[in-house]
Amino acid sequence: MCGLFHFIISAVLFKVAIIEAGIGAMSLGFVEAGFQIKEIFVKDRKAIEIHRKNIGGKICERGLMELMPEEISDVDVIAIDLMQEMNL
């Protein structure tokens, strides 16, 4: 029974939006865990360049404080790196 449950869960690609994604470490973790990244939000231009080289994909140049809830599409997980937002 446990094997069937694991198969069903692993067959589903969960969708994630990543806010303040930085250079891509969190994005890579989600990709490696089997998530489908739907949206990436990064405020810093240098981080955007590095993220594009590391992960690729479409990146919206906005940070947490500039986003409206309706800008985030229908996803299963919203991940936010608050350390990036606070510049720590």
Contacts in CASP RR format, 6 or more apart in sequence:
PFRMAT RR
TARGET T0000
AUTHOR 0000-0000-0000
METHOD contacts of the structure
MODEL  1
MCGLFHFIISAVLFKVAIIEAGIGAMSLGFVEAGFQIKEIFVKDRKAIEI
HRKNIGGKICERGLMELMPEEISDVDVIAIDLMQEMNL
13 34 0 8 1.000
13 35 0 8 1.000
13 36 0 8 1.000
14 34 0 8 1.000
14 35 0 8 1.000
14 36 0 8 1.000
14 76 0 8 1.000
14 77 0 8 1.000
15 35 0 8 1.000
15 36 0 8 1.000
15 37 0 8 1.000
15 38 0 8 1.000
15 74 0 8 1.000
15 75 0 8 1.000
15 76 0 8 1.000
15 77 0 8 1.000
16 30 0 8 1.000
16 35 0 8 1.000
16 36 0 8 1.000
16 37 0 8 1.000
16 38 0 8 1.000
16 75 0 8 1.000
16 76 0 8 1.000
16 77 0 8 1.000
16 78 0 8 1.000
16 79 0 8 1.000
17 37 0 8 1.000
17 38 0 8 1.000
17 39 0 8 1.000
17 40 0 8 1.000
17 41 0 8 1.000
17 72 0 8 1.000
17 73 0 8 1.000
17 75 0 8 1.000
17 77 0 8 1.000
17 78 0 8 1.000
17 79 0 8 1.000
18 26 0 8 1.000
18 27 0 8 1.000
18 30 0 8 1.000
18 37 0 8 1.000
18 39 0 8 1.000
18 40 0 8 1.000
18 41 0 8 1.000
18 79 0 8 1.000
18 80 0 8 1.000
18 81 0 8 1.000
19 41 0 8 1.000
19 63 0 8 1.000
19 64 0 8 1.000
19 67 0 8 1.000
19 72 0 8 1.000
19 78 0 8 1.000
19 79 0 8 1.000
19 80 0 8 1.000
19 81 0 8 1.000
20 41 0 8 1.000
20 42 0 8 1.000
20 43 0 8 1.000
20 63 0 8 1.000
20 64 0 8 1.000
20 80 0 8 1.000
20 81 0 8 1.000
20 82 0 8 1.000
20 84 0 8 1.000
20 85 0 8 1.000
21 27 0 8 1.000
21 40 0 8 1.000
21 41 0 8 1.000
21 42 0 8 1.000
21 47 0 8 1.000
21 51 0 8 1.000
21 59 0 8 1.000
21 81 0 8 1.000
21 84 0 8 1.000
22 42 0 8 1.000
22 44 0 8 1.000
22 47 0 8 1.000
22 50 0 8 1.000
22 51 0 8 1.000
22 81 0 8 1.000
22 84 0 8 1.000
23 47 0 8 1.000
23 50 0 8 1.000
23 51 0 8 1.000
23 54 0 8 1.000
24 50 0 8 1.000
24 51 0 8 1.000
24 54 0 8 1.000
24 55 0 8 1.000
26 79 0 8 1.000
26 81 0 8 1.000
27 37 0 8 1.000
27 40 0 8 1.000
27 51 0 8 1.000
27 54 0 8 1.000
27 55 0 8 1.000
28 54 0 8 1.000
28 55 0 8 1.000
30 37 0 8 1.000
30 77 0 8 1.000
30 79 0 8 1.000
31 37 0 8 1.000
31 55 0 8 1.000
35 77 0 8 1.000
37 55 0 8 1.000
37 57 0 8 1.000
38 73 0 8 1.000
38 75 0 8 1.000
39 58 0 8 1.000
39 60 0 8 1.000
39 72 0 8 1.000
39 73 0 8 1.000
39 75 0 8 1.000
40 51 0 8 1.000
40 55 0 8 1.000
40 57 0 8 1.000
40 58 0 8 1.000
40 59 0 8 1.000
40 60 0 8 1.000
41 59 0 8 1.000
41 60 0 8 1.000
41 62 0 8 1.000
41 63 0 8 1.000
41 64 0 8 1.000
41 67 0 8 1.000
42 48 0 8 1.000
42 51 0 8 1.000
42 59 0 8 1.000
42 60 0 8 1.000
42 61 0 8 1.000
42 63 0 8 1.000
43 61 0 8 1.000
43 62 0 8 1.000
43 63 0 8 1.000
43 66 0 8 1.000
43 84 0 8 1.000
44 84 0 8 1.000
45 61 0 8 1.000
47 84 0 8 1.000
48 59 0 8 1.000
48 61 0 8 1.000
51 59 0 8 1.000
52 59 0 8 1.000
60 71 0 8 1.000
62 71 0 8 1.000
63 85 0 8 1.000
64 80 0 8 1.000
64 82 0 8 1.000
64 85 0 8 1.000
65 85 0 8 1.000
72 78 0 8 1.000
END
